[in-house]
């Protein structure tokens, strides 16, 4: 019996903490939006977006259209597989091919060509013709080419939510210069923004949950600055799993006539459902939808 009560308490505590964290992040995001609107200039924080999978021309244009001065987009393409896309990007953004000189900070391979925007007529845009396979290897190449202080990798199918760049750079500008190594997404503590020097010091990206910097050198958020094409499907299966986990004990206890734990589990389920609905509402608001 005590195990059941322990599970009930744990589930409710996790749900309430998650909801409270999401509310605090949403409030802080609104404050950061207002603060960024009152600022002028680039805030002195450079951010490189690392795009390691091929996107459409419109998606690259959307990333390059972010209104922030110290922003760089590093795009990796396999020129053999996406020759037409590479040619279109070179022509559209007037890219020039330059020599690639590895920095020596990252283990990289597979780089065939490097293209940069000419005389910064456009916002910083770097295209790498790369044959490396594997997400981790391609991240290493993108980080080696990046020239700004902070790195924001975009995984397969991931994009940025409206206002994400402004909030990230404003958050980082509130701390002493280069004092923050990571911005992490709770509750899994997944790093979403890295300081470039910290990544090089650790020998590359460590994408495992909870592989985070010490507390004074990280910022924790509860609402992701990223949007994912797979997010809605993942949320559906998670909701279905939670529903099954919630109904099974209730069915067993109802058959056995154990009404007290059934009532406690019912209240816990309602609490979790309310918290999750509120979190999804806040998350949808962050997407501007």
N, C-alpha and C positions, 0 to 999 in steps of 0.2 A: 504493500500500500504506500509506504513512504517513497518508493521509487516513482510512483505515479504523481504524487504531490510534488516531488522534486522536479519532474519534467514539466508539470503545469507552471510552476513558479519560474523555471528557467525560460520557457517559451514566452511568457508574458513579459519578463524582464528584458529579453532580447528585443521583442517587438517595440516596447515602450522606449528603450534606449535608441533604437534605430529611428523611430518616429521623432524623438526629441532632437537627435542629431540632424535629421533632414530639415526640421523646422528652423534650427539655428543656422544651417547652411543657406537656406532660402532667404532668411533675414539678412545674413551677411552678404549674400550675392546682390540683394537690392541696394544695400549700403555701398558695396563696391561699385555698382553701376553709377550711383549718384556721385561717388568720389571720383571715378574716372571721367565722368562728364564735366566735372569742375576742373580737371587737370588739363594742362596743355603740354604738347611735346610727347616724347616717347617714354618718359618716366625712367629712362636709363636702364631698362631691363630688356635684353635681347632674347627672342624666342624663335627656335627653329622647329618647324613642323616636318616630321619625318614620315613620308608617304612611301611605304615599301612595296605596295602592290599597284598594278596599273589601274588608272581611273579614266573616266571620260574627260574630254576637253572641258566640259562644263563644270565638272567637279574641281579640276585644277583652277579654273577661273574663279570659282566660288571661294576657294582657299586663299587665292592671291588677292581677292577683293576685300579682305579683312582690313579695317581702318586702323592700322597701327604701324608706326614708322619702322621700328626695329623688329621686323618680322621677316622670316626667311622660310621658303618652302623648298625642301629637298625631296625630289621625286626619283624613285628608282624604277627603271624599265629594263626589260630584256629586249635589246634592240633587234635580236633575231626573230623574236615572236611578235613584237609590237613595232615593227619598222614604220608602218604607216602613221601610228600615233606619235612616234618619236619625230618623224618628219614634220607632222602638223604642228607640234609644240615648238620645234626649232623655227619654223616659218612664222608662226603666230606671234611668238614672243621675241623674235629676232635674237635667238641664242647664238652664241659663238662657242666653238669647241676650243677647249684649253687643255693643257697638259695636266695630268693627274699626278700629284706628288703626295704619297701617303704621309700622314703626320707622325706615324710611329707609335701613336697612343693606343691604337686598336689593331687587332689581328684582322686584316682584310684581304680578300682575294676576289677575282672575277670581274674587276673593273676594266671595261673595254674603252669607254669614252666618257668625257665629262664636258657638260655644256653649261654656260652661265648667261644670265641676262646681260645684254650689252649696255654699258654705261648707266646701269640702273634706270633705264627708261621705264622699266616696269619694276614693281616690288621685287625684292630679291628672289630669284627663281633659279634653282640649280637642278639640272637633270643628269642622272648618272645612268649610263648604259652598263648594266651589271648582269653577269651570268651566275652570280652566287645564288644558291637555292637554300631555302630554309629561312624562317622569319628572323631567327636570332642572328644568322650570318648577314642578312641584308640590313638589319638594324645597325650592326657594327660598321658596315660600309657607309650608311647614311650619317651616322654619328661622326665618322672620320672626316667626311666632307663638310659637315655643318660648321659654321663659323661663329655662331652666337652662344651666349652663356648657358641657356637652358634649352632642353630638348623635350619635345612632345611627340612621341611616336603615335601614329595612327595605324591600328591593326587592320586586318582584313575586313573591309566593309565598314570601317568606322569613319565618322566625320566629326565636325565640331558643331556644338550647339551655338545658337545666337548669343553673342556677348561673351563667349568663353575666353577668347584671347584677352579682351579688356579686363575681365575679372582675374585671370591668372597673373597678368603683369602688374595689375594694381595690388593684388595680394602680396606678390613678391617685393614690390616697392615699399611696402609698409615695414619690412624688416631691414636690418643693416645689410649693406651691399654684399651679395653672394653668401649670406648667412644661412640660406635654406638650400638643402641638397635635394629634397623631394617634396612633391605634393602627392599625398596618398588618398585613395578612395576607400572609406570605411563601408561596411564592417570587415571586408576581406583584407583591408590594408594593402590594396594593389597600388603600386606607384604608377602615376599617370604622367608626371612631369619630373624630369631629372636635371640636375646640374651637370653639365658636360664633364667638368673636371672630376667630379665625384664618380661618374661612370667609368672614366678612364682609370682612375685610381683603383677601382674594384675589379678591373680587368674585363669590363663589359657590362651589359644589362643582365640583371638578375630578375626575371619576370615572375618568380614564385611569390605567392601571397605571403605577407609578413616578412619579406626580405627588405626591411625598411631601414632608413637612417635613424640614428638616435633621436630621441624626442625633441631636443632643442633645435635640430636641424631638419625638421619636417613639419609640414602643415597637413592637417587631416580635414577632408571634406566628406560629406555624406551624400551629395548629389553629383553625379558624374558630369564633367564638362564635355564628354564625348557622347555621340549618338551612334547607335549600331543598327544596321539593317536586320540583324538577328535578334534585337532586343525584345520585340513583341512576341516572337515565337518562344523565346526563352522564358518570358514572363508567363505565357500561357501554361507551359509545362510545369513551371514552379507552382503556379496557382493550383493546378490539377493535383500535383503531389501533396501540397499542403491540405487540400480538401480530403484526399484519401487518408492521409495520416490523422486528420481530425475525426473522420467518420468511423474508422475502424475501432478505436477504443470505446467510442460512444455506443456502437452496436453491441460490443461484448458486454459492457456494463449494463446496458438496457436489458439484454437477455438474462443476465445474472441478477437483475433487480438491485444493483448497487447504485442507488440514486445520488448519493453525496458526491462521489468522484465524477459521476456523469454530469451533474450540475456544474461542478468546478471546471471540468473540461469544456463544457458548453460556454461558460463565461470567458474562459481563456481563448476559445476560438473566436468569439465575438470581438474580444479586445484585439487579437491579432489581425482580424479582418479589417477592423476600423483603422488600425495603424497602417496596414498595408494600402488600403484605399487612399488614405491621406498622403502617404509617401508617393504613390503613383500620381496623385493630383499635383503635388509639388514638382515631381519629376516632369510631368507634362507641361507645367508652367515654365520650367527651365528651358524646354525645347521651343517655347514660343508657339505652341500649337493650341 
